[in-house]
Amino acid sequence: MREDRSSKVFGTVFLEIVMPPEVTSTPRVDGWTLRVWPVARLGDGTLEAEPDLPGACLTFLIGRLRAAGITPLVPPSDGAISRPST
């Protein structure tokens, strides 16, 4: 997992999240690059995520976030990430 601190948008998944006060940094999830933006309409922030490998599973990401005490709002459907063909 790498944490990108630049301001360029890199993610393929964006989720609004609710974070408990004791979580003060971007969570680490193996196989994903994550960044939390402190801006959201409903939650505490917006999680930007990019899988490090093809076929990364959103269910795995959401499960790891919940295990870290972070609640994703309106989670995406289960399954692997598929990129549009260019």
Phi and psi restraints in degrees (range 20) as a CNS / XPLOR table:
assign (resid 1 and name C) (resid 2 and name N)
       (resid 2 and name CA) (resid 2 and name C) 1.0 -120.3 20.0 2
assign (resid 2 and name N) (resid 2 and name CA)
       (resid 2 and name C) (resid 3 and name N) 1.0 144.6 20.0 2
assign (resid 2 and name C) (resid 3 and name N)
       (resid 3 and name CA) (resid 3 and name C) 1.0 -106.4 20.0 2
assign (resid 3 and name N) (resid 3 and name CA)
       (resid 3 and name C) (resid 4 and name N) 1.0 119.0 20.0 2
assign (resid 3 and name C) (resid 4 and name N)
       (resid 4 and name CA) (resid 4 and name C) 1.0 -92.3 20.0 2
assign (resid 4 and name N) (resid 4 and name CA)
       (resid 4 and name C) (resid 5 and name N) 1.0 123.5 20.0 2
assign (resid 4 and name C) (resid 5 and name N)
       (resid 5 and name CA) (resid 5 and name C) 1.0 -105.0 20.0 2
assign (resid 5 and name N) (resid 5 and name CA)
       (resid 5 and name C) (resid 6 and name N) 1.0 5.9 20.0 2
assign (resid 5 and name C) (resid 6 and name N)
       (resid 6 and name CA) (resid 6 and name C) 1.0 -76.1 20.0 2
assign (resid 6 and name N) (resid 6 and name CA)
       (resid 6 and name C) (resid 7 and name N) 1.0 173.0 20.0 2
assign (resid 6 and name C) (resid 7 and name N)
       (resid 7 and name CA) (resid 7 and name C) 1.0 -94.9 20.0 2
assign (resid 7 and name N) (resid 7 and name CA)
       (resid 7 and name C) (resid 8 and name N) 1.0 -3.1 20.0 2
assign (resid 7 and name C) (resid 8 and name N)
       (resid 8 and name CA) (resid 8 and name C) 1.0 -74.2 20.0 2
assign (resid 8 and name N) (resid 8 and name CA)
       (resid 8 and name C) (resid 9 and name N) 1.0 133.0 20.0 2
assign (resid 8 and name C) (resid 9 and name N)
       (resid 9 and name CA) (resid 9 and name C) 1.0 -69.8 20.0 2
assign (resid 9 and name N) (resid 9 and name CA)
       (resid 9 and name C) (resid 10 and name N) 1.0 130.1 20.0 2
assign (resid 9 and name C) (resid 10 and name N)
       (resid 10 and name CA) (resid 10 and name C) 1.0 -126.3 20.0 2
assign (resid 10 and name N) (resid 10 and name CA)
       (resid 10 and name C) (resid 11 and name N) 1.0 -16.0 20.0 2
assign (resid 10 and name C) (resid 11 and name N)
       (resid 11 and name CA) (resid 11 and name C) 1.0 -75.0 20.0 2
assign (resid 11 and name N) (resid 11 and name CA)
       (resid 11 and name C) (resid 12 and name N) 1.0 157.2 20.0 2
assign (resid 11 and name C) (resid 12 and name N)
       (resid 12 and name CA) (resid 12 and name C) 1.0 -109.9 20.0 2
assign (resid 12 and name N) (resid 12 and name CA)
       (resid 12 and name C) (resid 13 and name N) 1.0 -11.2 20.0 2
assign (resid 12 and name C) (resid 13 and name N)
       (resid 13 and name CA) (resid 13 and name C) 1.0 -128.5 20.0 2
assign (resid 13 and name N) (resid 13 and name CA)
       (resid 13 and name C) (resid 14 and name N) 1.0 132.2 20.0 2
assign (resid 13 and name C) (resid 14 and name N)
       (resid 14 and name CA) (resid 14 and name C) 1.0 -128.7 20.0 2
assign (resid 14 and name N) (resid 14 and name CA)
       (resid 14 and name C) (resid 15 and name N) 1.0 126.1 20.0 2
assign (resid 14 and name C) (resid 15 and name N)
       (resid 15 and name CA) (resid 15 and name C) 1.0 -132.7 20.0 2
assign (resid 15 and name N) (resid 15 and name CA)
       (resid 15 and name C) (resid 16 and name N) 1.0 135.4 20.0 2
assign (resid 15 and name C) (resid 16 and name N)
       (resid 16 and name CA) (resid 16 and name C) 1.0 -77.6 20.0 2
assign (resid 16 and name N) (resid 16 and name CA)
       (resid 16 and name C) (resid 17 and name N) 1.0 142.0 20.0 2
assign (resid 16 and name C) (resid 17 and name N)
       (resid 17 and name CA) (resid 17 and name C) 1.0 -133.5 20.0 2
assign (resid 17 and name N) (resid 17 and name CA)
       (resid 17 and name C) (resid 18 and name N) 1.0 155.3 20.0 2
assign (resid 17 and name C) (resid 18 and name N)
       (resid 18 and name CA) (resid 18 and name C) 1.0 -110.1 20.0 2
assign (resid 18 and name N) (resid 18 and name CA)
       (resid 18 and name C) (resid 19 and name N) 1.0 125.9 20.0 2
assign (resid 18 and name C) (resid 19 and name N)
       (resid 19 and name CA) (resid 19 and name C) 1.0 -115.9 20.0 2
assign (resid 19 and name N) (resid 19 and name CA)
       (resid 19 and name C) (resid 20 and name N) 1.0 132.9 20.0 2
assign (resid 19 and name C) (resid 20 and name N)
       (resid 20 and name CA) (resid 20 and name C) 1.0 -68.6 20.0 2
assign (resid 20 and name N) (resid 20 and name CA)
       (resid 20 and name C) (resid 21 and name N) 1.0 155.6 20.0 2
assign (resid 20 and name C) (resid 21 and name N)
       (resid 21 and name CA) (resid 21 and name C) 1.0 -57.4 20.0 2
assign (resid 21 and name N) (resid 21 and name CA)
       (resid 21 and name C) (resid 22 and name N) 1.0 -28.7 20.0 2
assign (resid 21 and name C) (resid 22 and name N)
       (resid 22 and name CA) (resid 22 and name C) 1.0 -75.6 20.0 2
assign (resid 22 and name N) (resid 22 and name CA)
       (resid 22 and name C) (resid 23 and name N) 1.0 -13.7 20.0 2
assign (resid 22 and name C) (resid 23 and name N)
       (resid 23 and name CA) (resid 23 and name C) 1.0 -89.8 20.0 2
assign (resid 23 and name N) (resid 23 and name CA)
       (resid 23 and name C) (resid 24 and name N) 1.0 110.5 20.0 2
assign (resid 23 and name C) (resid 24 and name N)
       (resid 24 and name CA) (resid 24 and name C) 1.0 -115.6 20.0 2
assign (resid 24 and name N) (resid 24 and name CA)
       (resid 24 and name C) (resid 25 and name N) 1.0 1.5 20.0 2
assign (resid 24 and name C) (resid 25 and name N)
       (resid 25 and name CA) (resid 25 and name C) 1.0 -139.9 20.0 2
assign (resid 25 and name N) (resid 25 and name CA)
       (resid 25 and name C) (resid 26 and name N) 1.0 169.1 20.0 2
assign (resid 25 and name C) (resid 26 and name N)
       (resid 26 and name CA) (resid 26 and name C) 1.0 -64.6 20.0 2
assign (resid 26 and name N) (resid 26 and name CA)
       (resid 26 and name C) (resid 27 and name N) 1.0 129.6 20.0 2
assign (resid 26 and name C) (resid 27 and name N)
       (resid 27 and name CA) (resid 27 and name C) 1.0 -67.3 20.0 2
assign (resid 27 and name N) (resid 27 and name CA)
       (resid 27 and name C) (resid 28 and name N) 1.0 158.8 20.0 2
assign (resid 27 and name C) (resid 28 and name N)
       (resid 28 and name CA) (resid 28 and name C) 1.0 -108.1 20.0 2
assign (resid 28 and name N) (resid 28 and name CA)
       (resid 28 and name C) (resid 29 and name N) 1.0 127.5 20.0 2
assign (resid 28 and name C) (resid 29 and name N)
       (resid 29 and name CA) (resid 29 and name C) 1.0 -132.2 20.0 2
assign (resid 29 and name N) (resid 29 and name CA)
       (resid 29 and name C) (resid 30 and name N) 1.0 119.2 20.0 2
assign (resid 29 and name C) (resid 30 and name N)
       (resid 30 and name CA) (resid 30 and name C) 1.0 -56.3 20.0 2
assign (resid 30 and name N) (resid 30 and name CA)
       (resid 30 and name C) (resid 31 and name N) 1.0 134.6 20.0 2
assign (resid 30 and name C) (resid 31 and name N)
       (resid 31 and name CA) (resid 31 and name C) 1.0 88.3 20.0 2
assign (resid 31 and name N) (resid 31 and name CA)
       (resid 31 and name C) (resid 32 and name N) 1.0 0.2 20.0 2
assign (resid 31 and name C) (resid 32 and name N)
       (resid 32 and name CA) (resid 32 and name C) 1.0 -133.9 20.0 2
assign (resid 32 and name N) (resid 32 and name CA)
       (resid 32 and name C) (resid 33 and name N) 1.0 144.7 20.0 2
assign (resid 32 and name C) (resid 33 and name N)
       (resid 33 and name CA) (resid 33 and name C) 1.0 -102.4 20.0 2
assign (resid 33 and name N) (resid 33 and name CA)
       (resid 33 and name C) (resid 34 and name N) 1.0 126.3 20.0 2
assign (resid 33 and name C) (resid 34 and name N)
       (resid 34 and name CA) (resid 34 and name C) 1.0 -125.8 20.0 2
assign (resid 34 and name N) (resid 34 and name CA)
       (resid 34 and name C) (resid 35 and name N) 1.0 152.0 20.0 2
assign (resid 34 and name C) (resid 35 and name N)
       (resid 35 and name CA) (resid 35 and name C) 1.0 -148.9 20.0 2
assign (resid 35 and name N) (resid 35 and name CA)
       (resid 35 and name C) (resid 36 and name N) 1.0 140.2 20.0 2
assign (resid 35 and name C) (resid 36 and name N)
       (resid 36 and name CA) (resid 36 and name C) 1.0 -109.9 20.0 2
assign (resid 36 and name N) (resid 36 and name CA)
       (resid 36 and name C) (resid 37 and name N) 1.0 127.0 20.0 2
assign (resid 36 and name C) (resid 37 and name N)
       (resid 37 and name CA) (resid 37 and name C) 1.0 -97.6 20.0 2
assign (resid 37 and name N) (resid 37 and name CA)
       (resid 37 and name C) (resid 38 and name N) 1.0 133.7 20.0 2
assign (resid 37 and name C) (resid 38 and name N)
       (resid 38 and name CA) (resid 38 and name C) 1.0 -80.6 20.0 2
assign (resid 38 and name N) (resid 38 and name CA)
       (resid 38 and name C) (resid 39 and name N) 1.0 35.7 20.0 2
assign (resid 38 and name C) (resid 39 and name N)
       (resid 39 and name CA) (resid 39 and name C) 1.0 -131.1 20.0 2
assign (resid 39 and name N) (resid 39 and name CA)
       (resid 39 and name C) (resid 40 and name N) 1.0 130.1 20.0 2
assign (resid 39 and name C) (resid 40 and name N)
       (resid 40 and name CA) (resid 40 and name C) 1.0 -162.0 20.0 2
assign (resid 40 and name N) (resid 40 and name CA)
       (resid 40 and name C) (resid 41 and name N) 1.0 156.2 20.0 2
assign (resid 40 and name C) (resid 41 and name N)
       (resid 41 and name CA) (resid 41 and name C) 1.0 -86.5 20.0 2
assign (resid 41 and name N) (resid 41 and name CA)
       (resid 41 and name C) (resid 42 and name N) 1.0 -38.5 20.0 2
assign (resid 41 and name C) (resid 42 and name N)
       (resid 42 and name CA) (resid 42 and name C) 1.0 -110.5 20.0 2
assign (resid 42 and name N) (resid 42 and name CA)
       (resid 42 and name C) (resid 43 and name N) 1.0 -33.9 20.0 2
assign (resid 42 and name C) (resid 43 and name N)
       (resid 43 and name CA) (resid 43 and name C) 1.0 -105.0 20.0 2
assign (resid 43 and name N) (resid 43 and name CA)
       (resid 43 and name C) (resid 44 and name N) 1.0 -158.9 20.0 2
assign (resid 43 and name C) (resid 44 and name N)
       (resid 44 and name CA) (resid 44 and name C) 1.0 -90.0 20.0 2
assign (resid 44 and name N) (resid 44 and name CA)
       (resid 44 and name C) (resid 45 and name N) 1.0 -19.7 20.0 2
assign (resid 44 and name C) (resid 45 and name N)
       (resid 45 and name CA) (resid 45 and name C) 1.0 -169.9 20.0 2
assign (resid 45 and name N) (resid 45 and name CA)
       (resid 45 and name C) (resid 46 and name N) 1.0 175.9 20.0 2
assign (resid 45 and name C) (resid 46 and name N)
       (resid 46 and name CA) (resid 46 and name C) 1.0 -117.2 20.0 2
assign (resid 46 and name N) (resid 46 and name CA)
       (resid 46 and name C) (resid 47 and name N) 1.0 125.9 20.0 2
assign (resid 46 and name C) (resid 47 and name N)
       (resid 47 and name CA) (resid 47 and name C) 1.0 -93.2 20.0 2
assign (resid 47 and name N) (resid 47 and name CA)
       (resid 47 and name C) (resid 48 and name N) 1.0 126.9 20.0 2
assign (resid 47 and name C) (resid 48 and name N)
       (resid 48 and name CA) (resid 48 and name C) 1.0 -107.3 20.0 2
assign (resid 48 and name N) (resid 48 and name CA)
       (resid 48 and name C) (resid 49 and name N) 1.0 128.7 20.0 2
assign (resid 48 and name C) (resid 49 and name N)
       (resid 49 and name CA) (resid 49 and name C) 1.0 -135.3 20.0 2
assign (resid 49 and name N) (resid 49 and name CA)
       (resid 49 and name C) (resid 50 and name N) 1.0 142.6 20.0 2
assign (resid 49 and name C) (resid 50 and name N)
       (resid 50 and name CA) (resid 50 and name C) 1.0 -133.6 20.0 2
assign (resid 50 and name N) (resid 50 and name CA)
       (resid 50 and name C) (resid 51 and name N) 1.0 125.2 20.0 2
assign (resid 50 and name C) (resid 51 and name N)
       (resid 51 and name CA) (resid 51 and name C) 1.0 -69.0 20.0 2
assign (resid 51 and name N) (resid 51 and name CA)
       (resid 51 and name C) (resid 52 and name N) 1.0 141.8 20.0 2
assign (resid 51 and name C) (resid 52 and name N)
       (resid 52 and name CA) (resid 52 and name C) 1.0 -79.6 20.0 2
assign (resid 52 and name N) (resid 52 and name CA)
       (resid 52 and name C) (resid 53 and name N) 1.0 -24.0 20.0 2
assign (resid 52 and name C) (resid 53 and name N)
       (resid 53 and name CA) (resid 53 and name C) 1.0 -131.0 20.0 2
assign (resid 53 and name N) (resid 53 and name CA)
       (resid 53 and name C) (resid 54 and name N) 1.0 149.8 20.0 2
assign (resid 53 and name C) (resid 54 and name N)
       (resid 54 and name CA) (resid 54 and name C) 1.0 -60.5 20.0 2
assign (resid 54 and name N) (resid 54 and name CA)
       (resid 54 and name C) (resid 55 and name N) 1.0 147.8 20.0 2
assign (resid 54 and name C) (resid 55 and name N)
       (resid 55 and name CA) (resid 55 and name C) 1.0 82.3 20.0 2
assign (resid 55 and name N) (resid 55 and name CA)
       (resid 55 and name C) (resid 56 and name N) 1.0 12.0 20.0 2
assign (resid 55 and name C) (resid 56 and name N)
       (resid 56 and name CA) (resid 56 and name C) 1.0 -61.1 20.0 2
assign (resid 56 and name N) (resid 56 and name CA)
       (resid 56 and name C) (resid 57 and name N) 1.0 143.2 20.0 2
assign (resid 56 and name C) (resid 57 and name N)
       (resid 57 and name CA) (resid 57 and name C) 1.0 -99.8 20.0 2
assign (resid 57 and name N) (resid 57 and name CA)
       (resid 57 and name C) (resid 58 and name N) 1.0 125.5 20.0 2
assign (resid 57 and name C) (resid 58 and name N)
       (resid 58 and name CA) (resid 58 and name C) 1.0 -65.8 20.0 2
assign (resid 58 and name N) (resid 58 and name CA)
       (resid 58 and name C) (resid 59 and name N) 1.0 -33.2 20.0 2
assign (resid 58 and name C) (resid 59 and name N)
       (resid 59 and name CA) (resid 59 and name C) 1.0 -60.5 20.0 2
assign (resid 59 and name N) (resid 59 and name CA)
       (resid 59 and name C) (resid 60 and name N) 1.0 -40.6 20.0 2
assign (resid 59 and name C) (resid 60 and name N)
       (resid 60 and name CA) (resid 60 and name C) 1.0 -62.1 20.0 2
assign (resid 60 and name N) (resid 60 and name CA)
       (resid 60 and name C) (resid 61 and name N) 1.0 -47.6 20.0 2
assign (resid 60 and name C) (resid 61 and name N)
       (resid 61 and name CA) (resid 61 and name C) 1.0 -59.9 20.0 2
assign (resid 61 and name N) (resid 61 and name CA)
       (resid 61 and name C) (resid 62 and name N) 1.0 -49.1 20.0 2
assign (resid 61 and name C) (resid 62 and name N)
       (resid 62 and name CA) (resid 62 and name C) 1.0 -62.4 20.0 2
assign (resid 62 and name N) (resid 62 and name CA)
       (resid 62 and name C) (resid 63 and name N) 1.0 -40.9 20.0 2
assign (resid 62 and name C) (resid 63 and name N)
       (resid 63 and name CA) (resid 63 and name C) 1.0 -62.0 20.0 2
assign (resid 63 and name N) (resid 63 and name CA)
       (resid 63 and name C) (resid 64 and name N) 1.0 -41.6 20.0 2
assign (resid 63 and name C) (resid 64 and name N)
       (resid 64 and name CA) (resid 64 and name C) 1.0 -68.5 20.0 2
assign (resid 64 and name N) (resid 64 and name CA)
       (resid 64 and name C) (resid 65 and name N) 1.0 -37.4 20.0 2
assign (resid 64 and name C) (resid 65 and name N)
       (resid 65 and name CA) (resid 65 and name C) 1.0 -63.6 20.0 2
assign (resid 65 and name N) (resid 65 and name CA)
       (resid 65 and name C) (resid 66 and name N) 1.0 -46.0 20.0 2
assign (resid 65 and name C) (resid 66 and name N)
       (resid 66 and name CA) (resid 66 and name C) 1.0 -62.9 20.0 2
assign (resid 66 and name N) (resid 66 and name CA)
       (resid 66 and name C) (resid 67 and name N) 1.0 -37.9 20.0 2
assign (resid 66 and name C) (resid 67 and name N)
       (resid 67 and name CA) (resid 67 and name C) 1.0 -63.7 20.0 2
assign (resid 67 and name N) (resid 67 and name CA)
       (resid 67 and name C) (resid 68 and name N) 1.0 -28.0 20.0 2
assign (resid 67 and name C) (resid 68 and name N)
       (resid 68 and name CA) (resid 68 and name C) 1.0 -86.3 20.0 2
assign (resid 68 and name N) (resid 68 and name CA)
       (resid 68 and name C) (resid 69 and name N) 1.0 3.0 20.0 2
assign (resid 68 and name C) (resid 69 and name N)
       (resid 69 and name CA) (resid 69 and name C) 1.0 89.0 20.0 2
assign (resid 69 and name N) (resid 69 and name CA)
       (resid 69 and name C) (resid 70 and name N) 1.0 8.4 20.0 2
assign (resid 69 and name C) (resid 70 and name N)
       (resid 70 and name CA) (resid 70 and name C) 1.0 -99.7 20.0 2
assign (resid 70 and name N) (resid 70 and name CA)
       (resid 70 and name C) (resid 71 and name N) 1.0 131.2 20.0 2
assign (resid 70 and name C) (resid 71 and name N)
       (resid 71 and name CA) (resid 71 and name C) 1.0 -104.8 20.0 2
assign (resid 71 and name N) (resid 71 and name CA)
       (resid 71 and name C) (resid 72 and name N) 1.0 110.5 20.0 2
assign (resid 71 and name C) (resid 72 and name N)
       (resid 72 and name CA) (resid 72 and name C) 1.0 -72.8 20.0 2
assign (resid 72 and name N) (resid 72 and name CA)
       (resid 72 and name C) (resid 73 and name N) 1.0 135.3 20.0 2
assign (resid 72 and name C) (resid 73 and name N)
       (resid 73 and name CA) (resid 73 and name C) 1.0 -94.5 20.0 2
assign (resid 73 and name N) (resid 73 and name CA)
       (resid 73 and name C) (resid 74 and name N) 1.0 132.7 20.0 2
assign (resid 73 and name C) (resid 74 and name N)
       (resid 74 and name CA) (resid 74 and name C) 1.0 51.6 20.0 2
assign (resid 74 and name N) (resid 74 and name CA)
       (resid 74 and name C) (resid 75 and name N) 1.0 69.4 20.0 2
assign (resid 74 and name C) (resid 75 and name N)
       (resid 75 and name CA) (resid 75 and name C) 1.0 -63.7 20.0 2
assign (resid 75 and name N) (resid 75 and name CA)
       (resid 75 and name C) (resid 76 and name N) 1.0 148.2 20.0 2
assign (resid 75 and name C) (resid 76 and name N)
       (resid 76 and name CA) (resid 76 and name C) 1.0 -69.3 20.0 2
assign (resid 76 and name N) (resid 76 and name CA)
       (resid 76 and name C) (resid 77 and name N) 1.0 168.9 20.0 2
assign (resid 76 and name C) (resid 77 and name N)
       (resid 77 and name CA) (resid 77 and name C) 1.0 -65.4 20.0 2
assign (resid 77 and name N) (resid 77 and name CA)
       (resid 77 and name C) (resid 78 and name N) 1.0 157.3 20.0 2
assign (resid 77 and name C) (resid 78 and name N)
       (resid 78 and name CA) (resid 78 and name C) 1.0 -67.6 20.0 2
assign (resid 78 and name N) (resid 78 and name CA)
       (resid 78 and name C) (resid 79 and name N) 1.0 158.0 20.0 2
assign (resid 78 and name C) (resid 79 and name N)
       (resid 79 and name CA) (resid 79 and name C) 1.0 126.7 20.0 2
assign (resid 79 and name N) (resid 79 and name CA)
       (resid 79 and name C) (resid 80 and name N) 1.0 -178.3 20.0 2
assign (resid 79 and name C) (resid 80 and name N)
       (resid 80 and name CA) (resid 80 and name C) 1.0 -83.7 20.0 2
assign (resid 80 and name N) (resid 80 and name CA)
       (resid 80 and name C) (resid 81 and name N) 1.0 156.7 20.0 2
assign (resid 80 and name C) (resid 81 and name N)
       (resid 81 and name CA) (resid 81 and name C) 1.0 -76.7 20.0 2
assign (resid 81 and name N) (resid 81 and name CA)
       (resid 81 and name C) (resid 82 and name N) 1.0 130.4 20.0 2
assign (resid 81 and name C) (resid 82 and name N)
       (resid 82 and name CA) (resid 82 and name C) 1.0 -120.5 20.0 2
assign (resid 82 and name N) (resid 82 and name CA)
       (resid 82 and name C) (resid 83 and name N) 1.0 131.2 20.0 2
assign (resid 82 and name C) (resid 83 and name N)
       (resid 83 and name CA) (resid 83 and name C) 1.0 -93.0 20.0 2
assign (resid 83 and name N) (resid 83 and name CA)
       (resid 83 and name C) (resid 84 and name N) 1.0 140.6 20.0 2
assign (resid 83 and name C) (resid 84 and name N)
       (resid 84 and name CA) (resid 84 and name C) 1.0 -64.3 20.0 2
assign (resid 84 and name N) (resid 84 and name CA)
       (resid 84 and name C) (resid 85 and name N) 1.0 143.9 20.0 2
assign (resid 84 and name C) (resid 85 and name N)
       (resid 85 and name CA) (resid 85 and name C) 1.0 -74.1 20.0 2
assign (resid 85 and name N) (resid 85 and name CA)
       (resid 85 and name C) (resid 86 and name N) 1.0 146.2 20.0 2
